[in-house]
Amino acid sequence: MQVADTQKHADMAAKLAVVEYDTKNLEQPILTVEDAVKRSSFFEVHPMFYPEPVGDVIKGMKEAERKIISSEVSQNYFQIFTAKVV
């Protein structure tokens, strides 16, 4: 981490930084939803955050004016964010 008194000094210090990563014991990265499913990598939501059930979903779907004929899960947006300190 670098601390600077001006943006110019921070930019200069950032250009001088050398970062080395140890990749010896790294697992294959999970880059897609499919990879996460295959490797059972899921974020566990604590039960206290579960939504309270409201109504009967099955009944509501049967009574709905418009019906969902088919659906497909797709990965339209999946991004891994990295942290940076300047």
C-alpha positions in Angstrom: 0.0 0.0 0.0 1.2 3.4 -0.8 0.3 6.7 0.8 1.0 10.0 -1.0 0.4 13.7 -0.4 -0.6 14.5 -4.0 -2.2 12.6 -6.9 1.0 13.2 -8.9 3.1 11.5 -6.2 0.6 8.6 -6.0 0.7 8.1 -9.7 4.5 8.1 -9.7 4.6 5.6 -6.8 2.1 3.3 -8.5 4.3 3.2 -11.6 7.2 2.0 -9.5 5.3 -0.7 -7.7 6.2 -4.3 -8.5 3.7 -7.0 -7.6 4.5 -10.7 -7.6 2.0 -13.4 -7.0 2.6 -16.9 -5.6 0.6 -19.2 -7.8 1.9 -22.6 -6.5 -1.2 -23.7 -4.5 -3.9 -21.9 -6.4 -7.1 -23.7 -7.5 -8.6 -23.3 -10.9 -10.5 -20.0 -10.9 -14.3 -20.0 -10.9 -15.2 -17.7 -13.7 -18.7 -18.7 -14.7 -21.9 -19.7 -13.0 -21.5 -23.1 -14.5 -18.1 -23.5 -12.9 -19.5 -22.5 -9.5 -22.3 -25.0 -9.8 -19.9 -27.8 -10.9 -17.7 -27.1 -7.9 -20.6 -26.5 -5.4 -19.3 -23.0 -4.7 -22.2 -21.1 -3.3 -22.7 -18.2 -1.0 -24.7 -19.3 2.0 -27.4 -16.9 3.0 -28.1 -16.9 6.7 -31.7 -18.0 7.5 -32.4 -14.6 9.2 -32.3 -13.0 5.7 -34.7 -15.4 4.1 -37.7 -13.6 2.7 -41.0 -14.1 4.5 -43.4 -16.1 2.3 -46.3 -14.1 0.9 -49.2 -15.9 -0.7 -49.3 -19.2 -2.6 -46.9 -19.0 -5.6 -48.2 -22.2 -7.3 -51.8 -20.9 -7.0 -50.8 -17.5 -8.2 -49.0 -18.9 -11.2 -52.0 -21.0 -12.2 -54.3 -18.0 -11.9 -52.0 -15.6 -13.7 -53.2 -13.9 -16.8 -49.9 -14.4 -18.5 -48.1 -17.8 -18.4 -44.4 -18.6 -18.6 -44.0 -21.3 -21.2 -40.3 -21.9 -20.8 -37.3 -20.3 -19.2 -33.6 -20.5 -19.4 -30.9 -19.3 -16.9 -28.3 -17.3 -18.7 -25.2 -15.5 -17.6 -25.7 -12.0 -18.9 -23.6 -10.3 -16.3 -21.0 -11.9 -14.1 -18.0 -9.9 -13.0 -15.3 -10.3 -10.5 -14.3 -7.1 -8.8 -10.8 -6.5 -7.5 -9.7 -4.1 -4.7 -7.2 -1.4 -5.3 -5.7 1.2 -3.0 -3.8 4.2 -4.4 
